[in-house]
Amino acid sequence: MNFKFLSRKFPLRDYYFYVPRLCLGSMGFWPQNTARPDAVNIGVWINFIILTIGVFTEIHAGCTVLRSDLALALDTLCPAGTSAVTLLKMALIYYYRRDLAFVLRRMEELVYERYVPPNAVKKHIIRAHAVTAARLNFIPFVMGFITCTSYNLKPLLMSLLLYLQGQEPMWKLPFNMTMPSFVLSAPYFPLTYLFTAYTGYITIFMYGGCDAFYFEFCSNISALLKLLQEDLKSMLNIGDDKLTLTKAEAEILEWRLERFINRHNAIIDLTRYFQQRYSIITLAHFVSAGIVIGASIFDLMMFTGFGIVIYIGYTLAVLGQLFIYCYGGSMVSESSVRLATVAFGCNWYACNPKLRRYILMIISRSQRPINLSVPFFSPSLPTFASILQTSASIIALASSLK
């Protein structure tokens, strides 16, 4: 993996959806992997089948011990729930692959090819958002990767400790799964171990890729809205401090405002198009994350030693993924509302009545924020703060009852 994308010296065009392309592409789910969207990708189906087997065997194992050992059941069902939501994300990403490929093409056209002349200020805006997206997307992926690796190494480290203490090692799988007895003994056990470990990495790469795709989209939409703000400032300051514009200036401004409104409409339409295809993924992510956080808090109270380290990492990874969803939603809504403030603060009073109606139309439309809402809520930083507050209350309650 080339970590140069974390710096500001990486080529600007190469930043474009770098982390989601890395994660989803490694699993065969990148929407632009094939020239023909309907082409069969063997890797997609292999990974989907492997994770399906892992999800059902893990859920069965958790439900089997639910009554007898609650801590073990939650230890099993917690990653199983994450894997189940990942399975849903895999299915939806593959189902909407043609639509998402269109989103990628259209977004790249808007950001890099059309409407963006070589301008130092605009390049700085695009690069700042690209670097932020790459860094923030990489953090939850790394945290999830470390958590999955901790799960995979935990049985090996426990067996090594037992061996060093002169005791008989206890060989267990990284994740609790219901497996036939013959695959849990030699010579098949190493293959079963690798199979189980690989299901965890499928979850991490798909989870990280889907979440990074969402945030990258939000970051680019926010950058486009800020580019519109810069365009609006340059357009409406055409008359400097003059109280009226000449006929030629008014005609030029009218032409530029019409192009501006078309660009604004294109951004709104693209956001709605993406929202309709990602709403189920977003809703499923928040529901599963809430369940996982609750289960992880309970496990933190029950486990000691290395188990606490794993669940602390697990909880931080889930919170990190929730944060990029909420931060992305806030970036889009705040940038869209800011457009109305910029329009009102410019020299609109120098325009004729027809141009003022154009500007009033821009202000009216910008006062209603663009958001990526899903049923029941919209991802935003206030939503994330509410989740943290609720989690802290649960931790305080659990500590008092311990």
ROFI-541791 format. One line per 3 residues: their letters; for each residue z, y, x of N, C-alpha, C. Coordinates in steps of 0.1 Angstrom, whole numbers. Last residue first. Layout:
BEGIN
a = Z,Y,X,Z,Y,X,Z,Y,X  ...;
END
This chain:
BEGIN
kls = 381,-27,-225,380,-37,-215,394,-43,-212  381,-5,-241,384,-18,-247,384,-30,-237  374,16,-225,387,16,-231,391,3,-237;
sal = 348,8,-217,359,9,-207,373,9,-213  335,11,-241,336,-2,-236,347,-2,-225  337,39,-244,343,30,-254,345,17,-249;
aii = 322,48,-222,336,52,-223,343,43,-233  297,36,-228,304,32,-216,319,36,-217  291,50,-251,292,36,-252,300,31,-240;
sas = 289,76,-241,299,73,-251,302,58,-252  267,73,-224,280,77,-218,291,74,-228  247,68,-243,250,58,-233,264,61,-227;
tql = 247,93,-256,250,81,-264,254,70,-254  238,109,-235,250,112,-242,255,100,-249  212,98,-230,223,98,-220,237,100,-226;
isa = 200,104,-254,201,90,-250,212,89,-240  200,132,-254,208,125,-264,210,110,-261  183,136,-232,197,140,-231,206,133,-242;
ftp = 159,127,-243,165,120,-232,180,123,-230  156,147,-263,157,133,-267,164,124,-256  152,169,-246,164,168,-255,166,154,-260;
lsp = 127,161,-234,140,161,-226,152,162,-235  109,138,-256,112,152,-250,125,151,-242  90,121,-279,96,121,-266,97,135,-260;
sff = 100,125,-313,90,129,-302,96,128,-289  105,102,-340,109,111,-330,97,115,-321  96,86,-362,110,89,-361,114,99,-350;
pvs = 66,75,-347,75,75,-358,89,77,-355  58,99,-321,57,86,-326,66,85,-339  41,127,-306,51,121,-314,48,107,-318;
lni = 33,144,-285,29,130,-285,39,122,-293  23,178,-293,32,167,-290,27,154,-292  17,211,-291,11,198,-290,21,188,-286;
prq = 34,235,-313,32,227,-300,24,214,-301  22,262,-327,25,248,-331,23,239,-319  13,284,-314,27,284,-318,31,270,-323;
srs = -14,280,-310,-6,277,-299,9,277,-303  -25,290,-334,-26,276,-331,-17,271,-320  -19,317,-332,-14,309,-343,-14,294,-340;
iim = -32,325,-309,-18,326,-309,-12,317,-320  -59,320,-316,-53,313,-305,-38,313,-305  -61,338,-338,-63,324,-340,-57,315,-329;
liy = -58,362,-324,-48,358,-334,-49,343,-337  -82,362,-310,-69,361,-302,-58,356,-312  -100,364,-331,-100,353,-322,-87,351,-315;
rrl = -92,389,-340,-90,377,-349,-91,364,-341  -99,405,-319,-85,404,-322,-82,392,-331  -126,404,-322,-120,397,-310,-105,396,-312;
kpn = -129,420,-345,-134,406,-345,-127,398,-333  -118,445,-338,-111,437,-348,-116,422,-348  -119,448,-301,-123,452,-315,-117,442,-325;
cay = -92,452,-277,-103,445,-283,-107,450,-297  -69,462,-267,-82,469,-263,-94,463,-270  -49,446,-274,-50,458,-282,-63,466,-279;
wnc = -47,426,-256,-54,423,-268,-57,436,-277  -39,422,-228,-44,435,-234,-53,432,-246  -12,398,-231,-24,404,-225,-28,417,-233;
gfa = 9,386,-245,12,396,-234,1,402,-227  -3,369,-262,3,381,-268,6,391,-257  -11,349,-244,-21,356,-252,-15,369,-258;
vta = 13,339,-235,4,345,-226,-6,354,-233  24,329,-258,31,339,-252,22,347,-242  6,308,-263,7,319,-273,14,331,-267;
lrv = 10,291,-241,-3,297,-243,-2,309,-253  35,279,-245,34,290,-235,20,298,-237  29,258,-261,35,269,-267,34,282,-258;
sse = 18,240,-241,10,245,-252,16,257,-259  39,237,-224,27,243,-218,18,248,-230  57,223,-240,61,236,-235,48,244,-230;
svm = 43,199,-246,47,208,-257,50,222,-252  39,188,-220,28,191,-229,32,201,-239  66,185,-210,56,193,-203,44,197,-212;
sgg = 78,168,-229,82,182,-228,72,190,-221  64,144,-224,63,150,-237,67,165,-237  73,140,-197,59,141,-200,57,148,-214;
ycy = 100,136,-202,96,147,-194,81,150,-196  99,112,-216,105,124,-222,100,136,-215  87,94,-198,82,96,-211,86,109,-217;
ifl = 104,96,-176,91,101,-174,84,102,-188  129,86,-187,128,100,-183,113,105,-182  124,59,-191,126,68,-203,124,83,-199;
qgl = 123,52,-164,111,50,-173,112,59,-185  150,57,-157,139,64,-150,126,63,-158  163,39,-173,165,53,-176,154,61,-169;
val = 155,15,-161,151,18,-175,153,33,-178  166,19,-135,151,17,-137,147,20,-151  193,20,-141,186,32,-135,171,31,-137;
tyg = 196,-7,-150,199,5,-159,192,17,-154  190,-21,-127,183,-23,-139,184,-11,-149  210,-12,-109,196,-10,-106,187,-11,-119;
iyi = 232,-23,-123,231,-8,-120,216,-4,-117  226,-49,-122,225,-43,-135,226,-27,-133  228,-55,-94,215,-58,-101,215,-50,-114;
vig = 254,-49,-89,244,-41,-82,231,-43,-89  268,-67,-105,269,-53,-108,258,-45,-102  262,-91,-91,257,-89,-105,258,-74,-109;
fgt = 277,-90,-68,262,-87,-67,256,-85,-81  307,-81,-83,300,-84,-71,285,-80,-72  308,-90,-118,314,-84,-106,305,-88,-94;
fmm = 302,-85,-154,299,-91,-140,307,-83,-129  311,-70,-176,314,-85,-175,312,-90,-161  302,-44,-175,316,-47,-178,320,-61,-175;
ldf = 275,-48,-172,282,-42,-161,297,-43,-163  268,-60,-196,268,-68,-185,276,-62,-173  270,-37,-212,279,-48,-215,280,-57,-203;
isa = 249,-22,-201,263,-17,-200,273,-28,-203  228,-39,-208,231,-37,-194,245,-31,-192  227,-37,-235,230,-50,-229,234,-48,-215;
giv = 220,-9,-237,232,-14,-243,237,-27,-237  195,-9,-224,206,-1,-219,220,-6,-224  181,-26,-240,183,-30,-227,195,-22,-221;
iga = 179,-11,-264,186,-24,-264,190,-29,-250  165,11,-254,178,13,-260,186,0,-260  141,-1,-246,149,5,-236,164,7,-241;
svf = 130,-10,-271,135,-20,-261,144,-14,-250  125,16,-282,134,6,-289,139,-4,-279  108,27,-263,121,34,-265,130,24,-272;
hal = 86,9,-264,93,11,-251,107,17,-254  77,11,-290,83,-2,-285,91,0,-272  67,37,-289,78,34,-298,85,21,-293;
tii = 46,35,-270,58,44,-268,70,40,-276  30,16,-282,35,13,-269,47,22,-267  23,30,-306,30,17,-307,37,14,-293;
syr = 9,52,-295,21,54,-303,29,41,-303  -15,51,-282,-3,48,-274,10,49,-282  -35,58,-300,-36,45,-293,-24,42,-285;
qqf = -28,84,-308,-30,73,-318,-30,59,-312  -28,98,-284,-15,96,-291,-16,84,-301  -55,101,-278,-46,92,-270,-33,88,-277;
yrt = -62,118,-299,-69,105,-297,-61,95,-289  -46,140,-294,-44,132,-306,-51,118,-305  -57,148,-269,-43,144,-270,-41,136,-283;
ldi = -84,154,-276,-81,143,-267,-67,138,-267  -79,176,-293,-85,164,-299,-83,152,-289  -68,194,-275,-60,190,-287,-66,177,-292;
ian = -90,198,-258,-77,193,-253,-68,187,-264  -109,208,-275,-112,196,-268,-99,189,-263  -97,232,-282,-99,222,-292,-101,208,-286;
hrn = -99,245,-258,-86,243,-264,-87,232,-274  -126,247,-255,-119,239,-245,-105,236,-251  -132,264,-277,-138,250,-276,-130,242,-266;
ifr = -119,287,-269,-114,280,-281,-120,266,-281  -134,294,-246,-120,291,-245,-115,283,-257  -159,299,-258,-158,288,-248,-143,284,-247;
elr = -150,322,-272,-156,311,-279,-155,298,-270  -143,339,-251,-133,334,-260,-138,322,-268  -168,344,-239,-157,336,-231,-146,331,-240;
wel = -181,358,-259,-186,346,-254,-176,337,-247  -163,380,-260,-165,372,-272,-171,358,-268  -167,392,-235,-154,386,-239,-155,377,-251;
iea = -193,400,-237,-189,390,-227,-176,384,-231  -190,419,-258,-199,407,-259,-196,396,-249  -173,437,-246,-169,430,-258,-178,418,-260;
eak = -188,447,-225,-176,440,-222,-171,432,-234  -208,460,-240,-212,449,-231,-199,441,-228  -194,480,-254,-201,470,-261,-204,458,-253;
tlt = -161,485,-238,-175,488,-241,-182,477,-248  -129,486,-253,-139,479,-244,-152,485,-248  -100,507,-252,-111,501,-259,-121,495,-248;
lkd = -80,514,-234,-76,512,-248,-87,506,-257  -75,501,-202,-83,508,-211,-79,504,-226  -63,488,-181,-55,495,-190,-62,504,-200;
dgi = -86,461,-180,-74,467,-173,-65,475,-183  -104,447,-194,-104,461,-196,-93,469,-188  -97,421,-188,-110,426,-184,-111,441,-185;
nlm = -76,406,-195,-74,418,-186,-86,424,-181  -85,385,-209,-80,396,-217,-75,408,-208  -94,368,-188,-103,373,-198,-98,385,-205;
skl = -72,362,-172,-84,368,-166,-93,374,-176  -56,350,-191,-51,362,-184,-63,369,-178  -71,328,-198,-68,338,-208,-63,351,-202;
deq = -71,313,-175,-84,318,-180,-81,329,-190  -44,306,-173,-50,315,-163,-63,321,-168  -42,290,-196,-34,303,-195,-40,312,-185;
llk = -59,269,-189,-63,278,-200,-55,291,-200  -43,258,-170,-56,264,-166,-61,273,-177  -23,249,-186,-20,260,-176,-33,266,-171;
lla = -37,229,-199,-31,240,-207,-28,252,-198  -42,212,-177,-53,218,-184,-48,230,-193  -16,204,-171,-24,211,-161,-35,219,-168;
sin = -10,190,-194,-2,202,-190,-9,210,-180  -28,169,-191,-29,178,-202,-21,191,-200  -17,157,-167,-31,163,-167,-33,172,-179;
scf = 7,148,-177,7,158,-165,-7,165,-165  0,130,-197,8,142,-200,7,153,-189  -12,111,-180,-20,118,-191,-13,131,-194;
efy = 9,103,-165,-2,109,-158,-11,116,-168  25,91,-184,30,103,-178,18,110,-171  9,69,-192,14,79,-202,17,92,-195;
fad = 7,55,-168,-5,60,-175,-2,71,-184  33,48,-163,27,58,-154,14,63,-160  36,29,-183,44,41,-183,38,52,-175;
cgg = 18,9,-174,16,15,-187,24,28,-188  28,3,-148,14,8,-150,13,15,-163  54,-7,-152,52,5,-144,38,12,-147;
ymf = 47,-29,-168,56,-19,-173,54,-6,-166  30,-43,-149,25,-39,-162,34,-28,-168  48,-47,-128,35,-40,-125,29,-35,-139;
iti = 70,-60,-140,72,-48,-133,59,-40,-132  58,-84,-151,65,-74,-160,66,-60,-153  49,-96,-128,39,-92,-138,46,-81,-147;
ygt = 74,-101,-116,65,-91,-110,54,-87,-120  84,-121,-133,91,-109,-132,82,-98,-126  65,-142,-129,66,-135,-143,73,-122,-142;
yat = 72,-149,-103,59,-141,-106,59,-135,-119  95,-164,-106,96,-151,-99,83,-142,-102  85,-186,-119,94,-178,-126,95,-164,-119;
fly = 68,-196,-99,62,-192,-112,72,-183,-119  86,-201,-78,76,-191,-76,70,-187,-90  100,-222,-91,107,-210,-87,97,-198,-85;
tlp = 81,-241,-94,87,-235,-106,94,-222,-103  76,-247,-67,65,-241,-75,71,-235,-88  101,-258,-60,96,-245,-53,85,-239,-61;
fyp = 102,-281,-78,111,-270,-80,106,-257,-72  87,-304,-73,81,-293,-81,90,-280,-82  95,-327,-62,90,-317,-53,85,-305,-60;
asl = 129,-318,-69,118,-319,-60,108,-329,-65  134,-302,-102,138,-311,-91,126,-312,-81  124,-291,-124,136,-285,-118,141,-293,-107;
vfs = 105,-305,-136,100,-294,-128,112,-287,-121  118,-324,-152,112,-328,-139,107,-317,-130  128,-310,-174,138,-314,-163,130,-318,-150;
pmt = 111,-281,-185,113,-295,-185,121,-300,-173  131,-251,-191,120,-258,-184,122,-273,-186  140,-221,-202,141,-235,-207,128,-242,-201;
mnf = 154,-198,-178,143,-203,-187,145,-218,-190  168,-172,-163,171,-183,-170,160,-187,-180  153,-163,-132,155,-160,-146,158,-173,-153;
plk = 154,-178,-107,157,-163,-108,160,-158,-122  170,-210,-110,159,-201,-111,163,-187,-111  192,-226,-85,189,-220,-99,176,-212,-98;
wmp = 210,-248,-68,197,-243,-69,194,-239,-84  237,-247,-49,234,-248,-64,220,-241,-66  248,-265,-20,241,-254,-27,237,-257,-41;
eqg = 280,-276,-13,267,-281,-18,260,-269,-25  296,-259,14,296,-265,1,281,-269,-3  300,-245,37,301,-259,38,301,-266,24;
qly = 294,-219,37,308,-222,34,310,-237,34  267,-219,39,274,-214,50,289,-217,49  261,-228,13,257,-236,24,266,-232,37;
lll = 269,-206,-2,275,-219,-4,273,-228,8  250,-187,7,265,-185,9,272,-198,8  226,-198,-1,229,-196,13,244,-195,16;
sml = 229,-196,-29,228,-209,-23,231,-209,-8  229,-168,-31,241,-176,-36,241,-190,-29  203,-163,-22,215,-158,-14,228,-165,-18;
lpk = 188,-175,-42,187,-179,-28,199,-175,-20  195,-161,-65,198,-176,-64,197,-181,-49  186,-134,-57,200,-137,-60,203,-152,-59;
lny = 159,-129,-55,167,-133,-43,181,-137,-46  151,-122,-80,145,-133,-74,152,-138,-61  167,-99,-86,168,-111,-94,163,-124,-87;
stc = 157,-83,-66,171,-87,-66,173,-99,-74  131,-79,-75,133,-86,-62,148,-91,-61  136,-64,-98,130,-77,-99,132,-86,-86;
tif = 147,-41,-85,155,-49,-95,150,-63,-96  125,-32,-70,137,-36,-63,146,-45,-72  107,-27,-91,104,-37,-81,116,-42,-74;
gmv = 121,-6,-104,119,-18,-111,115,-30,-101  120,13,-83,133,8,-88,132,-5,-96  92,16,-81,100,11,-70,113,6,-74;
fpi = 87,27,-107,81,15,-103,88,8,-91  102,51,-107,106,40,-116,100,27,-112  86,64,-85,101,62,-84,105,50,-94;
fnl = 60,68,-92,63,58,-82,77,55,-81  60,89,-110,55,76,-114,59,65,-105  68,110,-94,76,106,-105,72,92,-110;
raa = 45,112,-76,59,109,-71,68,104,-82  23,116,-93,23,105,-84,37,101,-79  31,140,-106,28,127,-114,29,115,-105;
tva = 32,158,-85,44,155,-93,43,142,-101  5,158,-77,16,153,-68,28,150,-75  -7,168,-100,-11,155,-95,0,149,-86;
har = 5,194,-102,7,184,-113,3,170,-108  -5,205,-79,9,205,-81,12,194,-92  -33,204,-82,-27,196,-71,-12,194,-74;
iih = -37,221,-103,-41,207,-105,-34,199,-94  -27,245,-92,-21,240,-104,-24,225,-106  -45,248,-70,-30,247,-68,-23,241,-80;
kkv = -69,252,-84,-67,240,-75,-52,238,-72  -63,277,-95,-65,265,-104,-64,252,-96  -61,293,-72,-50,292,-81,-51,280,-90;
anp = -87,290,-61,-75,286,-53,-63,284,-63  -115,277,-76,-105,288,-77,-92,283,-70  -145,266,-86,-136,266,-74,-127,279,-73;
pvy = -141,261,-122,-148,266,-110,-139,266,-98  -139,241,-146,-130,244,-135,-138,249,-123  -156,232,-166,-147,244,-169,-138,248,-158;
rey = -158,199,-154,-163,209,-163,-152,220,-165  -145,184,-133,-159,186,-133,-163,198,-142  -117,180,-134,-123,181,-122,-138,186,-122;
vle = -107,180,-161,-99,185,-150,-107,188,-138  -128,170,-178,-121,183,-181,-114,189,-169  -135,146,-165,-145,156,-168,-138,170,-170;
emr = -111,132,-167,-116,136,-154,-127,147,-155  -109,129,-195,-99,137,-188,-104,141,-174  -132,113,-200,-131,126,-206,-121,135,-199;
rlv = -125,90,-186,-137,97,-183,-136,111,-188  -100,83,-198,-101,85,-184,-113,93,-180  -109,79,-225,-99,89,-222,-99,93,-207;
fal = -126,57,-221,-131,70,-226,-122,81,-223  -106,38,-215,-117,42,-205,-124,55,-208  -93,37,-239,-86,43,-227,-96,46,-216;
drr = -113,25,-254,-108,38,-258,-101,45,-246  -115,0,-241,-127,9,-242,-122,23,-245  -89,-10,-244,-94,-8,-230,-106,2,-231;
yyy = -72,-18,-264,-77,-4,-264,-84,0,-251  -66,-44,-257,-73,-41,-270,-79,-27,-270  -52,-40,-233,-65,-48,-233,-73,-45,-246;
ila = -30,-26,-243,-38,-20,-232,-52,-27,-232  -20,-45,-261,-25,-33,-266,-34,-26,-256  -12,-66,-244,-21,-69,-255,-28,-56,-260;
mkl = 6,-53,-227,-6,-60,-222,-16,-62,-232  26,-46,-246,18,-36,-238,5,-41,-233  36,-71,-252,29,-63,-263,21,-52,-256;
ltv = 46,-79,-228,35,-87,-234,28,-79,-244  66,-60,-226,55,-59,-216,43,-67,-221  83,-69,-245,76,-56,-247,65,-55,-238;
ast = 91,-93,-232,84,-93,-245,77,-80,-248  103,-83,-209,91,-90,-207,83,-91,-220  126,-71,-221,117,-63,-213,103,-70,-212;
gap = 137,-94,-232,133,-84,-241,123,-74,-234  144,-108,-208,134,-114,-218,129,-103,-227  163,-93,-196,150,-93,-190,139,-99,-199;
clt = 182,-100,-218,180,-86,-213,166,-85,-206  186,-127,-221,178,-119,-231,175,-105,-227  203,-134,-199,189,-140,-201,181,-131,-210;
dla = 225,-119,-202,219,-119,-188,205,-125,-189  232,-126,-227,227,-113,-225,220,-112,-212  240,-153,-221,229,-150,-231,223,-136,-229;
lal = 261,-149,-204,249,-156,-199,237,-153,-208  279,-137,-222,275,-130,-210,262,-136,-204  283,-157,-242,276,-144,-245,271,-137,-233;
dsr = 281,-189,-245,283,-180,-234,276,-167,-236  278,-200,-271,287,-206,-261,290,-197,-250  258,-186,-285,271,-188,-291,282,-193,-281;
lvt = 236,-185,-267,241,-173,-273,256,-175,-279  222,-205,-255,236,-203,-250,242,-191,-257  198,-203,-269,205,-216,-268,219,-214,-264;
cga = 188,-178,-265,193,-181,-278,201,-194,-278  180,-180,-238,190,-171,-242,196,-174,-255  160,-200,-239,171,-202,-231,183,-193,-235;
hie = 141,-187,-255,147,-199,-260,160,-202,-252  134,-165,-239,141,-163,-252,148,-175,-257  122,-180,-218,134,-172,-215,142,-169,-228;
tfv = 100,-192,-230,111,-200,-224,123,-193,-221  87,-168,-239,91,-178,-248,102,-187,-243  81,-155,-214,88,-149,-224,94,-159,-234;
git = 66,-174,-199,79,-169,-194,87,-163,-205  43,-177,-215,52,-188,-212,66,-184,-208  34,-150,-212,37,-156,-225,46,-168,-224;
lii = 29,-149,-185,40,-141,-190,44,-146,-204  7,-167,-183,19,-169,-175,31,-161,-181  -12,-154,-200,-6,-167,-204,6,-170,-196;
fni = -17,-130,-186,-11,-130,-200,-5,-143,-204  -27,-139,-162,-14,-132,-162,-8,-132,-176  -51,-151,-172,-41,-159,-165,-27,-152,-165;
wvg = -64,-129,-184,-59,-140,-193,-49,-149,-185  -69,-113,-162,-62,-108,-173,-56,-119,-181  -85,-129,-145,-71,-126,-141,-63,-120,-152;
inv = -109,-130,-159,-101,-142,-158,-86,-139,-154  -123,-110,-181,-116,-109,-168,-106,-121,-168  -154,-106,-196,-142,-114,-195,-136,-113,-181;
adp = -166,-74,-208,-166,-85,-198,-153,-93,-197  -165,-53,-224,-163,-65,-231,-164,-77,-221  -171,-31,-207,-157,-32,-213,-155,-46,-219;
rat = -188,-33,-178,-189,-36,-192,-175,-39,-198  -177,-27,-154,-188,-18,-159,-190,-20,-174  -142,-29,-150,-155,-35,-152,-165,-25,-157;
nqp = -120,-12,-148,-122,-22,-137,-136,-28,-138  -110,7,-164,-123,10,-158,-126,0,-147  -85,-1,-173,-96,0,-182,-110,2,-176;
wfg = -68,-26,-156,-72,-12,-155,-85,-10,-163  -58,-52,-155,-58,-45,-168,-63,-30,-167  -54,-67,-132,-67,-68,-139,-68,-61,-152;
msg = -31,-63,-118,-30,-73,-128,-43,-75,-136  -39,-42,-102,-35,-54,-95,-34,-65,-105  -44,-22,-121,-55,-28,-114,-52,-41,-107;
lcl = -19,-13,-128,-27,-21,-138,-38,-28,-132  -11,-2,-103,-3,-12,-110,-11,-20,-119  -31,16,-95,-26,6,-86,-19,-5,-93;
rpv = -34,32,-118,-46,24,-113,-41,13,-104  -9,44,-119,-13,34,-129,-25,26,-125  -11,59,-93,-1,48,-95,-5,39,-107;
yfy = -35,75,-98,-33,66,-86,-24,55,-89  -47,94,-115,-42,82,-120,-40,71,-109  -60,111,-89,-63,109,-103,-58,95,-107;
ydr = -59,115,-62,-46,115,-69,-48,110,-83  -85,118,-53,-79,105,-52,-65,104,-59  -90,145,-55,-96,136,-65,-90,122,-65;
lpf = -75,155,-33,-72,159,-46,-78,149,-56  -63,135,-6,-75,142,-13,-72,143,-27  -30,144,5,-39,134,0,-51,141,-7;
krs = -11,162,12,-23,163,19,-33,152,15  13,160,0,4,170,-6,-9,170,1  24,125,-4,23,138,3,14,147,-4;
lfk = 20,102,-17,32,109,-19,33,122,-13  -3,90,-7,-4,97,-20,9,105,-23  3,76,15,-1,89,17,-2,97,4;
fnm = 10,49,14,19,59,8,16,73,10  -9,22,6,-10,35,13,-1,45,7  0,-12,9,0,0,0,0,12,9;
END
